Amino acid sequence: MAKTRKPLVTQQSVNGVVKSICDIMRRSNCAGALQYVPEITWILFLRILDERELYEEEETKAVGGEFKPSLKYPYRWRDWAAPDGKKRKELETGSLGAFFSFVNGDLVPNLKTLRNKPNASSRQKVISEIFSGTEKTRIDTERNLLDILDKVHQISQADVDPTHVFTLSQVYEVLLLKMGERGNDGGQFFTPREVIRAMVRTIDPKIGETIYDPGCGTGGFLAQSYEYMAGKNNEKIKSPDHFETLKQKTFYGREKDNLIYPIALANLVLHNIDEPHLSHGNTLTGQVIYDGLFQGAPALYDVILMNPPFGGKEGKDAQTRFAYKTGATQVLFIQHLIGSLKSKGRCGLVIDEGVLFRNETAFVQTKRKLLDDCDVWCIVSLPVGVFTSAGAGVKTNLIFFTKGKRTEKIWYYDLSDLKVRKRKPLTIDKFDDFFKLLPARADSANSWTVTRKEIEARNYDLKAVNPNRKVVEDTRTPEELLDVIEAKGKEIATAIAELRKV
């Protein structure tokens, strides 16, 4: 008899289920999040897909229609993974290793090749791509695999307290957070969600606009844009056609990493985007691994939101495709963004502060083109430490611009005095004053305007330097500074000694 599941009534209860799954993963040959998140991705995806298609089948039959499922017996979750599944019971009573043989020799190969079937649906193509990086399960024993399946089976929209503001996508957000933590090497794919939410709100995407992220990582910008546009307080959604547009004709992206691309697809599907148009390939070199989901994508976009990799380097195969030659990934992406926006299209971009003030030829040329072709209407200076939990200590800024009009002045807003740490991350409420002042681009202690003439005089140095902030002079003597350095040196030596003992 299947166990009675407890409703997930709080975010803490959701986190508890996710933690218990991750604990089993860690003891199952998946030590780090970069190993177990991809594994949980396809398992969780199949769970939610089955539940979603059950609901869709009931709706279709209720109006006399014929439902065509993406998967049939024995590949549906209810068949092989659910505790009372017919195929699962058959496998559990079979020979030793029967479950592994089915998963590795039947389930995974069949789902990977769904896209090759005649008249494969867009959803079947998505399923194939989510399995594109999976050869077999990484989990070491059948018992651990069954325990994980039972835990994942607890995650159900039916088990969520309807009075609690919760979506299944939040389960995945918890997992992606783990992957983005320092030490998991996943930070390059993960932008803090509060930063993304602030950027989406600033850009304010509209129903009917196309949204593009040419280096989408785990899909955070696209997913949060959907949340913003489909939110329950969004009065702009007037009809079912609007939802169809959102789910099928709005979101486009590219990702080159083999591990992250399927995770991005699953993330978008779990955010109710039925047709995520993602291309698997390198945006800057033009190399494509698979773009079957990207067919019919527009050449130009209404909105672009992205965070290019910090410190990335590209070779000559990428550089030859751009007017201003450099290996700096962020600079090449800026050139790509300018060329990918429609006239009056809007862009929100996370950028390493070094790009704003560096004066190498390609950097200056690219910034000049940005100001010539686009109206850069806002730059936000973020605090140091915003990306520290993701393993990057780099100082960052947000740039917002609209294509088709030359920049005459830039409004700056300074958040750099905030203290951000792992246990005290940047939260959306810290942007309250920014949103209050933004419509009028008003000056304040934290905001000011710089003219085009001033920018040109500085050789296109766009770094935010708050003119309202007083420079506090350090009055300590050289002897006092040496004492501080010596004390810090002793702390470091003690810490290293403790680590050596471990």
N, C-alpha and C positions, 0 to 999 in steps of 0.2 A: 504494500500500500504506500502511495506517495505521501511524503511528509507534508503537513500543513505549513504553508509559508506564512511568515509574519510580514505584515505590510511595512513598507519602507516609508516612514512618516517624517523623517528628518534627514538633512544632509549627512548628519553623523551616522545614521544607520546605513546610508548608502556607502559612505566611506568605510564603514566596518566590513561590509560585504566585499568591497574592492580590496581592502587590506588582507582579508582572509584568503582571497584568490591569489594575491601577490605572494603571500607567505608560502602557499603550496607550490607556486611557481619557483620560488627561490630554492626550495628543497628538491626541485625536479629538473636540475641541470640548466636552470635559467637564473643565473646569479644576479644580473643587473637588469635595470628597466629596459635598456636597449635590446635585451634578449627576450624578456617576457611580455613587453607591450605588444610587439608584432604577433606573438602567439595568442594573447588574449584578444587581440583585434579581430582575427577571423572567427574565433569561437563566439565572442559577444555579438559580432555581426550576424552570424547564422541564427543565433537565438532571437534577436530582434527582428530579423527578416521574416522568420517563420511566424512570429506573432503578428507582424504587420500584414502579411499575406492572408492569414486566417481572417483578420478583420476585413480586409479588402474583398475576400471571397464572399463573406456574409453580406456585405453591402451590395455587391454585384448581383448576387442571387436574389436579394430582396427586391430589386427593380427588374428582375427577369432577364438579367444579362448572363453571359458566359464568361467565367473567370479563367484566365490562363496563368497558372502558377509558374514561377521561375524555376522551381525545383520540384521533382516528383519523388515518390518512394524509391529507394530508401534514404535519399539524401537530405530530406527535410529534418530540421531539428527535432520535431515531434516523433520522428521515426527512430533515429539512432542515438540521440543525446538526452532526450527527456527521460526521467527515471522510469516512466511506464511505457516507453517507446517500444513498439513491436520489434524493430530491428535490434535495439539494444538488448532486449531480453534474449533474443536469439543468440546474439554474440556472447553474452555473459554466460550462457549455458553451453557454449561451444568449447572448442579446444583452447588450450593455453595460447595466448597471443592473437586470438581471433579478432579482438577489438582493434589492436594495433594494425593488423593486416587489413582490416576494412578501412580504417582512417587513412593509412599511408598508401595502400595499394588500390583503393577504390574511390573513396570520397574526394581526397585532394586532387588526384589526377583528373577526375571527371569535372570537378568545379573549375579547375584551371583551364580546361579546354572548352568551356561553355560558349565562349565568344566565337568559336569556329563552327558552331552548329548552323545549318541553314536557317536564315531568318531569325537569328539570335536577337532577342529584345535588348533594349538599352540596359535594362536591369541585369540581364544575364552577362552582358559585357562587363558591367561594373563588378559583378561577382567574380568573374575570371581575373580581373585586374587586382582585386583585393587579395587573390590567391597567387598573384604573379611571383611573389618572392618566397612562396612556401613550397618546399619539396616534401617535407614530412613534419610531423609534430616533433617539437623539441623535448616534450615531456618524457621523462625517463621510464616511468612504469605505468601500467594500465590503472593501477589503484589510484595513483595521483591524478591521472587524466579523468577518471570517473568522479573523483572528489571535486575537481575543478568544474566539470560539467554540471554537477549538482549545485555548486555554489552559483554558477552563472545562471542556472535555471531559476534561481530565486529573483533574478533581476527581471521584472516584468512590469509593464505599464499597468496591468490589472492589479498589481500589488501596491501601487502608489496611492497614498491617501489623497483623494481628490481635493481636499482643502489645502494641501501643501503645494506650494509653487515649486514644481520639480519636473524636469524632463529627463528622459533616458540619456540624452546627450551629456548631462552632468556626470554620469558614471564615467564616460569617456574623458571628460575634462580632468577628473581626478587622476586617471591613468597617464594622461599626457603631461600633467604637472610632475608626476614622478619621473617621467622620461627627461623632463627639462631641468631637473635638479642638478646642482653641481656634482661632478664626479660620474655622471651617467653619459657624458659626451653627447647629450641630445640637445643642449642649449642652442646650438646653431639653428635648430628647427623650431624653436619655441619662443614666441613673444608673449610677455605677460598679458593676460587677458584684460586687465584693467586699462593698460595702455591701448590695446586694440579697441576696447569699447569707447574710450575717449576719442580716438581717431575716427571711428565710424560715426559717432555723434557729430563730430565737427564737419565731416564731409556730407553727412545727411543724404544717403542714397535714396532714390525715389523708385517706386514701382515702375517697371518698364525700362529702367536703365540697366546696362550691362556692367558687370563688376569683374575685374581681372586682377589676379596676383601672379606675376610671372616667376615667382620663386616661393611657392605657397607653403612649403614645409608641411606641417600637419593640417593645414587648411584653416587656421584660426581666423584670419581676416575674412574669409568667405563665409565661414560658419557664423561668426558674430554679426556679419552684415545681414545674413538671413534672420537671425534672432531679432535684430533691430527693425528690419522691414516687416517682419511677420508678427511682431509683438502684439499682445492683446490690447494695448493702448494705442495702436497705430490705426488711426481712422482713415488712412489712405487706401486700405484694402476694402474695396467696395463690392467685389463680386468673386465667384469661384474662378473666373478667368484670371484675376490678379494672382491667386494662389498658384494656378497652373503656370503662369509666367514666371513666378518666383522659383518654383520647384524645377522647371524644365528649361528655361530660356534666359537665365540671369547670370549664373556663376561660372567663371572660366579661370583656369589656372594652369601652371606648369610646375613640375618638380622633377629634378634629375636623379635624386637619390633612390636607389632600388628598395631600400628598407622603408623609407618615409612615404613614398608615393602611395602604396596600398593603405597606409594608416590615414593619409589625407582623405582618400576616397571613403573609407569607413566612417571617418569623422563627419563628413558632409552628409552621408546617407543617414547617420544617426541624428543629424540635425534636420531631418525631413526634406533634404534636397534630393528629389527623386533622380535627377539627371545632372550629376556633377561633371562638367566638361573639363576634365583634367588631361593634359598631355604629359606623357612620361618621356622626358628628355631635357637637354640642356638649352635653356632659352638663349644664352649668349653665343653658343657655337652653332646653334641650329640643328644639332644632332637629336634625332628622334628615336626612341626605343619603341614606343607605341602611342599612336595618337587617334586610335579608333573612337575614343570618347570625345575628341576635340573636333571631329568633322563638322563643318558648317559654322565654326567659330568666326566671329567678325574680325576684320582686320584692325579696326579701331574700337575703343571702348569709352563709355561714359564716365566710369569711375575706376581708378586704380588705387589699391591699397597694398603696401608691401613693406617688408623689412629685409633688405639685401644682407647676405652674410657679411659679418664684420671681418675685415682683414683678408677677404678672399682674393685669390689670384687666378687669372686666366691666361692661357697661352696665346700664341699667335693666331690659332684657328678662330678664336673669338675676336681678337683685336682687329683682324682684317675686315670684320663686318661693320666696324664703327668708324666714324669720321675722326675722332680724337683717340689716338692710340695710347693705351695704358693697360697694364695687367690688373689694375685695381677693379675688382668686381663691382663695387658700389658705384664707381664712376661710369662704368659701362652700362650698368642697369639704369642710371639716370638718363643716359642717351636713349636707351630702349624705351623708357617710360614716355619721354617726350614724343618719340615717334609712334607710340601706341595709343595716345589719347586722341579722341575726337576734338574738334574745335569746341570750346567751352567745356571740355571734359575736365574733371577734377581729380586730383591725386593727393593722397596722404602717405608720407614716406618716413620711416625711421632711418636715421642716418648717423653714422659715427661722426663725432664732432670734428675729427681730424680732416674729414672731407671738406668741411666748411671753410677751414683756414689754410689748408695746404696750397702752395703756390707753384707746384710743378705745372708744366705747360698744359697737359691734358686736363688737369683739374680746373685750371683757370678757364680754358676754352669751354669746358662743359658747363661750368657755372655761368659763364657769359651767355651761352646759348640758352640755358634755362631761363635767365632773366630777359633775354631778347624774345623768346618764343612763348613764354608763359608769364602770368601774373603770380609771383610768389607773394601771397597775401599774409602768410603767418609762419613764424618759426617759434617753436616752444623748446626752451632749454630744460631738459630733464635732469633730475638729481643724479649724482654719481651713485651707483649701486642698484639701479633699476634692474639691470640684467645680471647682477652678481649671482643670484640663486641659480641662474642658467649657465654659470661658469664663465661669464664675460664681465670684466670690470670696466669696460670701455664707457666713456662719457658719450651720451647720445642726445640727439635732438629730433624733433618732429618737424617736418616741412610740409606745408600745404600750398598747392598752387593750382591754377586754372589755365588751360592752354588757349592761345589765341590772342592774347593781349600782353604787351610788354610790361615788365615790372617797373613801376615808378617809385614805389616805397614798400617797405616791409614792416609789418607790425610784429614785434617780439613780445613773448611772455616768458618770464623767468620762474622756474620751479626749482632751480638748482640749490637753493638754501635748505631744502627739505632733507632730513636725515632718513635714508632708506636702508633697511637691513633685511636679512632673511626673515626674521620674526616680526618685522615692521615694514611690509612691502608698500609700494605706492598704490593707493586706492583711489577710486573714481571721485570721491568727495574732495580730494586735493585739487581737482580741476574746477571746483564750483566757481571760484572767482574768475578763472579764465573764461568759462562759458558766459558769465555775467557781462564781462567786458568785450567779448568777441564781436557781437553784432555791430557795435559802434567803433571797434578798434580803439578803445579809450586808453589813455595814458594813466598810469598809476605807479605806485612804488615798485611794482613788479612788471610793468609793461611800458613800452616806448616804441617810437617809430623812427626808422632810418631811411633816408632818401636814396634814390638811385645815384645821385651825384656823390654822396658820401661813400657808397659801396664801391663805385668805380675808383674813387681816390684811394681806397684801401686795396686795390687790385683784386676786387671781387672776394674779399674776405667776408664771409657771411656769419662768422662766429658771433654768438650772443654775448655782448658785454654790457651789463646793466649799468647805465649812467647814474642811476639813483642809489646805487649801493656804495657805501663808504668803505674804503680800503682800510682795514684795521692793521696798524703797524705793529710788528712783532718787536717788543721792547726787551726781549730776553738777551742776556749777555752771551758771548761765545762760550764762556764756561758753563752757563746754564744749559745751552743747547747741546754741548758735549755730554753733560750729565744725562740728558734725555736720551740721546743716542746710545750711551753706554747701558742705561737701564733697559732700553728696548732690546739691545743685543743680548743681555742676560736672559730676558724672557724667551727670546728665540732659541738660545742655546739650551735652556731648560726644556722647552717644548720638543726640540730635536732629540734630546736625551731620552725623554719619555717615549717618543715614537720608536727609537731604537730598541727599547725594552720590549715593546709590543712585537 
